[in-house]
Each structure stands twice: as C-alpha cells, then as structure tokens.
C-alpha cells in the first residue's frame, strides 16, 4: 500500500488524534447519572400546569418505596396540604428508565419498564400558583432517594375538610437513620461537577438547566468538531495536486541560484498559466526557446471540477534546465499547472519519491480513509447516545438524592453536605459530599487546606484590616480560586450568640494574602467563615467552608435568640418567610419582600448573581449552611430549597438588594 504524501499524512494524523481526544472527552464526561429507586414520572407531570381541581398526586418510582417513606405537598404561601399517602397499583412506564449499579467496581445498567406509584392525597387547594412535592425514601440497595417535583395550579380554590389541620409530622427516625447511614458511609457516588460542571464550580458557573444533559451537548459538540475536521481533510486531500517522478527518470535540476523550495507549497516566483496554453502543451507544441518538448500532459477541464496535473518528461536534464530559463520568450514554464482560465501558481514536485499522482483511484482511497475516520466519530456518538438511553427522563435522582431538572422546570433537589445548598438545574454549582446530617465551617482545616488569620483578636468598635491566607497541602498559600457567585471568596462573620452577622468580600494580594476591613461592635467570641472554591494542583475545583475563632476582649453578655417569627423588617422593607424546614427532606422556603406597612412587592435586584442569598447557622456548634435560590422569582418570591442537616435552632440571614443597597433580614428557625 502506497503512503500518502507527508502533508496529508500530518492532516490525517491530527484528525485521528482529535478523534481519540473526542473519545476521551466523551468517556470522561458521561458518568452514570441514575441510581436505584429513582422517580420515573408523575401525575401531574413535573412542571405541568393544571386547571382542574386535584385530589391526588401520583409519583411513580422504579421500585416500591418503603412503607415509612416521607412525602409533603407545599402550597403557595408555604403551608402543607398533603393528607397522607398509600401504595398504588404498578403500571408500565411510557418510557423505560435505565439505572446503574456499581458491581465489582464497574457500573452495570439495568432497565425498568414498570412504575410503582406512591399516591399522595391532597386535603385542598388553597391558592393558585406553584405546588411543590418533596419525597424521601431509601432504595432496596441502601441508596437514598430524595428530591422534589412541582406543578402549577390555575384552577378554582378548594376548601379544606372540616376540622382538618396541616400535618406537622417529621420523617421516621428509622428512615433518617437509613438515609444518613448511606450518606456518611462513603458508599454514595459523588455528584458530577458542572459544568456547572460542572463539574465543580467554574469561573462562569455553567448552567445545567438542560436536564442533566450538559455532557450530551459537550459530546455532540465534540463530535461535530471531529466530523468537521474529517470533511476538511477530505477537501484537502481532494484538492491537493501531487506529482510522481516516473521510474527511471532523473529529477529536473534547478538553475544555479534558484532558491525556490521543493516539496509542498508555492514558488515565490511562480508564473500563472492559462488553460489555453495548457491545451497547446497537450497538443505537443514547444514551450519557449529552450527547446524542451512536452511529451505527456494530463489536464481536465474546469467544468469537471477536478485538479489537473501536468507531468512533464524532459529529454535531458540540460533541456529541462534550459526550459526552466526560457520564460521571457514563451512566458510558460515547463511542467506548469493549469486547471481553469483563472491563474494558478506553479507547484514544485515533492521531494518524496514515493508520492503518487492524484487521480480517481487515489481520491477513492483518500475518501475511504476519511469515511473510516468519520465512521469512527459516528460510532463514538452512537455509543454515547445508547449509553444515555433511559437516562434522559424528565427527572432522575442520583445516588445521594440530587436530581437533574429539565429546562425551565422547578428545582429537582438541594444538597446540604458541604454547607452549600442550591437548586439543581438553575445555574449554581454543585459540591462533592453533598448529603444530610452535615453543616460546615466547624473546622479550621479540611481537605489539606487551612484558614490562617494574621490576627485572631481586635478591639470592639475598632477598625481592623483583617488579613488571612488559605494554606494548601504543600504549606504554601493558595492563589488560584474560582469566581463563585461573582466573588472568589465570601467571608462571613457572626458572634457565638448568632448576632452581629456580616457578609464581606476580601481581596487577595499576589502572595495569597486576603484582606478586608472589619469592625466588630460587641465584645465576645465570634466565628469567621471563609467560603470559597480553590483550584487544586491537579486542576480540580474544590469547594470548602473553613471556620476560625475571632476574639474581641471585654465584658460579654450573650444575647438569647429571638423567638421564631414569620415576618421581620429591615430598613423600609417587610420580609415574610414561607415554608417549613424538615430534617433530611428538601423543602421550599420562600421569602417575600414588600414595602413595610403595605403589600406592594419590592423591586428586587440581583445581588451576587441572584435575587437573594440565605445563610443558616446552627446554634451550638455554629455549623453553617449556605443556600442559593432559584434564578427567577416564583410567584413574586425568592425561593430556596433547604435540606435541614439536623434538628435544632438556627439563625437564618437573608441578603437581598433594592436600589443598589443590600439589606439583611434575620429569622430564628426551629427544625423539629
């Protein structure tokens, strides 16, 4: 088999490298996303609008949920309207669901074609707007099944049954213990990062609102690039003229002083040859005064659209040399290339003696090569698509309860493991280790990274340039941080009595030292939290919340927590809190901002990329949970999805912005 010319070989080699890189990207970016016992579908469907009164909501799982599974239905305004649930009759699914099981270190797929319903009874429909359904169960293999679905109701309001009261029950202790046992055992799969992946938090925080198919879009884009490269290679191979020196012939010598390059490329002094001249050459006429006779000329017309190659045979090396110097009288060099009436530069024969003439047979061989490469690309894409069949349902739940939401749909779930919580499918990033039973900021060092303040004390009421470093596993200050919610690092300061809350944004010097002005009004002990995502030495984004004590000397009398309340004021605004946090269950919390003394909604502005931010700090150990809302207002309110990490009392701080000014509303929240 004859080899391709050097330049096309390089093109094909690069193309094959691109295909291999594409394969690596596909394999790396498509980990199994589904887990056992997932929610397959529901009636009404997630994100649907319903205009007739409902009495039940049916959730279909890929296996029957536990008898002590926990469900809530939250109406607009935050009140629960669920009135118990029962197991329903299984039915075939319209679309089978593929789930993955880790067997001997390998993910094995299984398809489920039957849905097992949990039928939730609704007591009444007190208002129009969005209703949210939350669920918690544990699959037969120990996987936690947690998430939410939502629908919008636009029909008539219905009355509650006589004497009915909203439920206040909590998940069964055995259910919570089973869920927490899995999530703290290390057996659960870590959520894939984003794109948001991403993949862990990235500078631009890519959205995953495509229903968990961000990797699919990446795969199709990669495949399109590879296929485009294949087509480009085909065009290059079809258009490139090549010349073969016949066996037994000497290569024409160049005139002395001729510095033109051999091989591929154009001559610096190349002349143009019209097609009419090529025809004269083909008829055997002499070309110029050098006396070199053209014995063979192969040309094709412009209409045929093919590359024309002229092979010149010289009677002697000297005649070839004289022909090359005979341009003034004839204006046409021997061996000139002519394809159309348009001027085309002369191309020297390549130095590789093994080159072959471009012709129909060779083009067919090149086409076969490109088709082979293109087939490889198609095979990769087909394999990727088959691997994702059954995982593109409107909603799937991963091994620790996180769900992927469809575009424009409500939130699928929230995570509590590392203190960050925010809806999947609305843009914010995800974090490894998300689960329940955890709150962060209680440790000064995590994952090899340590928060090291320069000073750990200051006088009450005195300004301090608070400086600190984040020291990595190598003992050096970290300097590479991702921008998350418009800032590379968020610093939160609060007293041990949960008073004096501040949310600050330090700046970093080139040596990794962060600094920010800090004033603490009251004496006593305080907690300083650094919330950030650092870039590790292997290029990963690692989100962390580290905490350190900060002492303000002087007489200190801790203040008790204010009693729980549903509404508070800050500046000229009243802020109402709607919803009931529940341990281990993802439930909605809505905060509605109005002008104090009125009902007119405040014109909220985005602050740090969202309409609000919510920080909860647990009484006692000062564990922190940082929650981010849905990207858009829901029924005029800022909506968060909170998975309470444990029972207890929390102080919640809600930051929002109006007319360029940031306000903070504080609440005491009791989680039973």
C-alpha positions, 0 to 999 in steps of 0.5 A: 500500500502506497503512503500518502504524501507527508502533508496529508499524512500530518492532516490525517494524523491530527484528525485521528488524534482529535478523534481519540481526544473526542473519545476521551472527552466523551468517556470522561464526561458521561458518568452514570447519572441514575441510581436505584429507586429513582422517580420515573414520572408523575401525575401531574407531570413535573412542571405541568400546569393544571386547571382542574381541581386535584385530589391526588398526586401520583409519583411513580418510582422504579421500585416500591418505596418503603412503607415509612417513606416521607412525602409533603405537598407545599402550597403557595404561601408555604403551608402543607396540604398533603393528607397522607399517602398509600401504595398504588397499583404498578403500571408500565412506564411510557418510557423505560428508565435505565439505572446503574449499579456499581458491581465489582467496581464497574457500573452495570445498567439495568432497565425498568419498564414498570412504575410503582406509584406512591399516591399522595392525597391532597386535603385542598387547594388553597391558592393558585400558583406553584405546588411543590412535592418533596419525597424521601425514601431509601432504595432496596440497595441502601441508596437514598432517594430524595428530591422534589417535583412541582406543578402549577395550579390555575384552577378554582380554590378548594376548601379544606375538610372540616376540622382538618389541620396541616400535618406537622409530622417529621420523617421516621427516625428509622428512615433518617437513620437509613438515609444518613447511614448511606450518606456518611458511609462513603458508599454514595457516588459523588455528584458530577461537577458542572459544568456547572460542571460542572463539574465543580464550580467554574469561573462562569458557573455553567448552567445545567438547566438542560436536564442533566444533559450538559455532557450530551451537548459537550459530546455532540459538540465534540463530535461535530468538531471531529466530523468537521475536521474529517470533511476538511481533510477530505477537501484537502486531500481532494484538492491537493495536486501531487506529482510522481517522478516516473521510474527511471527518470532523473529529477529536473535540476534547478538553475544555479541560484534558484532558491525556490523550495521543493516539496509542498507549497508555492514558488515565490516566483511562480508564473500563472498559466492559462488553460489555453496554453495548457491545451497547446502543451497537450497538443505537443507544441514547444514551450519557449526557446529552450527547446524542451518538448512536452511529451505527456500532459494530463489536464481536465477541464474546469467544468469537471471540477477536478485538479489537473496535473501536468507531468512533464518528461524532459529529454535531458536534464540540460533541456529541462534546465534550459526550459526552466530559463526560457520564460521571457520568450514563451512566458510558460514554464515547463511542467506548469499547472493549469486547471481553469482560465483563472491563474494558478501558481506553479507547484514544485514536485515533492521531494518524496519519491514515493508520492503518487499522482492524484487521480480517481483511484487515489481520491477513492482511497483518500475518501475511504480513509476519511469515511473510516475516520468519520465512521469512527466519530459516528460510532463514538456518538452512537455509543454515547447516545445508547449509553444515555438511553433511559437516562434522559427522563424528565427527572432522575435522582442520583445516588445521594438524592440530587436530581437533574431538572429539565429546562425551565422546570422547578428545582429537582433537589438541594444538597446540604453536605458541604454547607452549600445548598442550591437548586439543581438545574438553575445555574449554581454549582454543585459540591462533592459530599453533598448529603444530610446530617452535615453543616460546615465551617466547624473546622479550621482545616479540611481537605489539606487546606487551612484558614490562617488569620494574621490576627485572631483578636481586635478591639470592639468598635475598632477598625481592623484590616483583617488579613488571612491566607488559605494554606494548601497541602504543600504549606504554601498559600493558595492563589488560584480560586474560582469566581463563585457567585461573582466573588472568589471568596465570601467571608462571613462573620457572626458572634457565638450568640448568632448576632452581629452577622456580616457578609464581606468580600476580601481581596487577595494580594499576589502572595495569597494574602486576603484582606478586608476591613472589619469592625466588630461592635460587641465584645465576645467570641465570634466565628469567621467563615471563609467560603470559597472554591480553590483550584487544586494542583491537579486542576480540580475545583474544590469547594470548602467552608473553613471556620476560625475563632475571632476574639474581641476582649471585654465584658460579654453578655450573650444575647438569647435568640429571638423567638421564631417569627414569620415576618421581620423588617429591615430598613423600609422593607417587610420580609415574610418567610414561607415554608417549613424546614424538615430534617433530611427532606428538601423543602421550599422556603420562600421569602417575600419582600414588600414595602413595610406597612403595605403589600406592594412587592419590592423591586428586587435586584440581583445581588451576587448573581441572584435575587437573594442569598440565605445563610443558616447557622446552627446554634451550638456548634455554629455549623453553617449552611449556605443556600442559593435560590432559584434564578427567577422569582416564583410567584413574586418570591425568592425561593430556596430549597433547604435540606435541614442537616439536623434538628435544632435552632438556627439563625437564618440571614437573608441578603437581598438588594433594592436600589443598589443597597443590600439589606439583611433580614434575620429569622430564628428557625426551629427544625423539629 
